[in-house]
Amino acid sequence: MTPKTATFLVTEQMRLDAFLTQHLSETRNQIVQLIKQNSVQVDGKAIIKPGQKLRVDQEVIITFPEAKVTPALEIDFEVEILFEDDDLLVINKPSGLTVHPAPSVKEATLVDWLKHKGIRLSTISGEERHGIVHRLDKGTSGVMVVAKSNTAHEALSAQLQDKSMGRFYLAVITPPLKEQIVEVNKPIGRSAQNRLKMAEVEGAKEARTQFAKLALSHDEKRELIGCKLFTGRTHQIRVHLETFSRHILGDHLYGARTDKEEQILLHAYILYFMHPITQELCQYKAPISTAMQNYMDKNFTKEVLDETLLQDNFERHFSIITD
């Protein structure tokens, strides 16, 4: 197949990366990758410096790489679809399902499931991607949005960055919170003691989480809490809870070794965002996993849970909803 090309004439002096960003309406990161992999010529000469200065009347030719395509592993699971249209897919990810393939992951992932559904996006630099906007840890269940086009992907990713996309989680922790609302603003980076863990690290990426009391267990030793993410760092909820000596039941990385729960009781419950095409407000609630629901039914008062988890009432538990 003949590679797709595009040709532009320079009408004013500027840097190559700025010129391409202006003409392709892509992120600077994608433009830089395109340049560095020998895909851009200026007056017939390959240029790999993003900061190359352009002169008036020079010709810039871009040869877009063919998208990399990797085969999908066979899948033996299904994923609940909460909503789907031509632009996006909202799912309820089951606990135990890894989102992205990696050398250490031998089983099929959510990306493999998306490939089987025909959701195969690619960047202008030829990288294969599958519309993943935000991640959930393998053990975490709950709501995720997946873009079905590059346009939707860019729009949703921008909302994630500017925090107009919001996420509420549920978690069962021990011991209970002391205050109705606990807010943690502590930077998160890779732990120096255990490379599998993240930790509070001075000078690392900013991270902010708000926790709210929802319901006490029958024995008052455990508590269902709501978690509001204002940033999206790896293991953010678990790390921030650890900073004030709380842990999620079933969390065998950050939690107690004596914890007998097999599944981490952490669930991405509500997701809201603006539809990338229609600009309508979208809000979705993911049904709680069977294991977590069974645990709550056994250890919490049903009437309290039913009232607490009503979607229309959920946000009132937090003193700050958006910021």
N, C-alpha and C positions, 0 to 999 in steps of 0.2 A: 504494500500500500504506500502511495506517495505521501510523504509527510506534509502536513498543512503548513502553509507559510503566510506571512503578512508583511507588507512593505509600507514604510512611512517615510515622508520627507520632512527633514528638520526645518522649521520655520523661525526658530529663535534659539540662541545659545542656552544650553542647560546640561545638566548631568544626564548620563544615559539612563540611570535607574529612575530619575524623576520623569524623564521623557516617556519611558515605557509605562510607568505607573499612570501617567496622564492618559495615554492612548489605550491601555488595556483594562483600566479600572480594576486592577488586581492589587492585593496587598504587597507591600514592599518586600516582604520575605519571599513571596512567590517570584517576584521580579528578579531578586538577587539570585535565587536558585537557577532561574532560567538563564541568566547571564553567565553564571559560573560553570554551567555545564556545556558551554560552547554552542549555544543555540541562537546567538545574536551576532550579526555581522554589521559593520559600518563601512560603507563603500567597499564591500566585498572582502573585508578583513574581519576575522573572528575577534571579538572583544570579550574578555573575561573580567574586566574591571568595572564594577557597578558605578564607580565615580568618574568614569571616562567622560571628558568634556566634549560635547557635540557642537559643531559649527553649522551655520545656516547652509541649506541646500545639500547637506549630507543625506545619504540614503541608508535607512536602517531596515534590515531584513531579519525577521524572526522565523526560525524553523521550529515549530512546536513538536516536541518529542511524542512518539506514540505512547499511549498510556500503558504502564506496566500492568499485566494481568496475571494474577496467581490463582491456581485452582482452589476451589472450596473443598474442605474436608466433608465427608458424609456426616449428616446430623441425625440424631436419634431423639430429638427433643422438639418441643414447640414453644413458642413465646406468645403470650397473650397480647393481642393488639387492642389498644384502648381507643385509637382513632387513626384514620388514614385518609389522605386525599392525594392529589397529584403532586403536592409539594413537600409533605412531611408525613412521618410515621411516629405515633406515640405508643410506647410499649410498656409492659410491666415485666421487667427483667427478673427471672427467677434467681434465688440464692444458689450459689455454686457454679454459675455460668460466668466465665471470663469474657471480658468485652473484646480485647484485642489479642491476636496471635502473638506469640513470642517464642524464642528458642526453647524456653523451659516449659511451655504449654504444649502438651501432646494431644489433648482432646479438642474437639470442635469448639469454636467460640461464637459469640454473638455476630462477629464479622462474617463467619462462615454461613450463619443463618441468613444474614442480609444478602450475601452473594447468591444463595439459593432463591431468594426473593427477587433477584434481578437488580438490587440496589448497588450499583458499581459506579462510583463517581471517580473523577481524576482531576488533578490540578493541571495548570498550564505547563508545569515542569515535568509532567508525566507520572507523578506519584499516584499510586492507587489509594483511594480512600473511600469510605463507605457511609459517609454522612454522619459519622459519630460527632456530636456536638459537645457532649460532656460525658464523663465516665462514672461508673459505679464500681466499687471493689467487687471482687469475685463473690464474696460472701454476702454482700448487700443486695437486697431485693428492691424492686420498686420502679418508679416511673422514669423513663428516659425519652427524649425526643431525638429523632433521626431525620436528617434532611435527605430529600430525594433528588435534589438538584444542587449544583454549585451555587446558584443564586440564593437558594434557601439556606444553604450551609453558611455562606458568608454573613447573611443577615442574622441568623440565629447565634452564630459565634460572636457577632458584635454585641448582641443583647447580653450574652453571658459575660462579656468583658465590661460593659457599662452598667451591669447589675440590674438592668430592667427585666431580665429573666430571674425568677425567684424559685427557691426550693425549700420545702419543709420536710423534715425527716421525723420518724418516730424511733425511739430507742427505749429499751428496758435496762435500767442501770442499777447499780448498788454502790454505796449507800445512796439514799435520796438526796436531792438538792436541799440546801438549808434555806434558800430564798426562793421566792416565786419566779424571779427572773435572774439568771446569771449570764453575764456577757463576758466573753473572753476575747481580748485583742493581743495575741502573742504570735510572733513570727514562727514559721514552720520550715524546717529543712531536714536533710538526712541526718539520722542519729549517728554520732561518732562511735557509740558503743555497740550498736547492732544495726548493720546495714539493711536489714529487712524492715526496720522501723523508721518512722519520722519522729521528730522531737521539736520542742521549743528551742530554737537556735537564734542567738542574737545576730542581727544583720541579715537574716534570711528573709524569704518572701512574707509580706504582710498577710495575716490571716485573722478573720473575725467571725465568731459564732455566737449566737444567742440561744440559751437553753431555757425552757419553761416547764414548770411542774404541770403534769396533767392528771395523774392518778396514782395513789399509793396501793401497793399490794396488800393482801389480807394481813400479812404479818408485819407490814410497815417497814420491811427491810429492803424492799425493792420499789422502784418507781418507774412508771411510764412517763417519759418526757418528750417534748417537742424540741426540735433543733432547727434553727433558721440559719442558713448559710449566707454570708455576705461576700465570701470569697470561695474559691474552689481548690484548695490545696489537697494533695494526697493525704489520706487518712485524717483529714482535718478534725472531724467530730471526735474521733477516738483520741487524738493527741491532745486536743483542748480539754476533754474530760480528764485525761491523765494528769494535766497540770494542776488540778485541784482534787486529786485522789478519788476519782470516780472511774468506773469502767462499765462497759456494756456486757451484759450476760452473753456468753458464747464467744466472746472475743479472746481467743487463746494467744494472740500476739501481744496485746496491751493489757489484757485482763488477768484475773487470778488463775493460777494453775489448777486450783481445786474446782473451777467452774465445770459443771458436767453438761451444760447445754452444747449440743453438737453444732448448731447453727447460730451465728451471731444475730442477736435480736435488734437489728438495725434495718430500717425500711424507708426508702425514699417515697414519701406519702403524697405530696402535692407539688405540682410543677405549674408555673404560670409564665406566659410570654406573649408577645404580640405575634400574630401570624405573619410570617415574612412576606406574604403576597397581599393578603386582604387587609392587614393591619388591624384585625379584630383581636380583642383580648381573649386568649385561650387559657383555660385552667383545667387540669386533669388530676384525678385522684386514683392511685393504684391500689386495688384490693390487697390487703395484707396477706403475706404468705401463710400457708396452712400451719406450719410449725410455730410461727410467731403468734398467730391467732389462737391456736390451741393453748399455748403457754399463758396468754393473757386471760383466756376464758377460765383457766384453772386457778389463776392466782390473783385476779382482780374482780371487782364487782361489775357485773354486766351492765347494769343501768348507768353506772358512772362512765364506763367505756363508751356506751352508745351515745351519750350526751356529749362527751368530750371530743369524740372523733367525727362529729358532724362537720362536713366541709364548710358550711356557712358559718359555723361557730369557731372554727379552728384558729383563725388568725387573732382572735381576741385574747388568746393566751399570751401574746407577745406584746411588749410595750412599744416595740419598733417593728414595723412591717416592711417598709422599704427605706432605702437611704441612698 
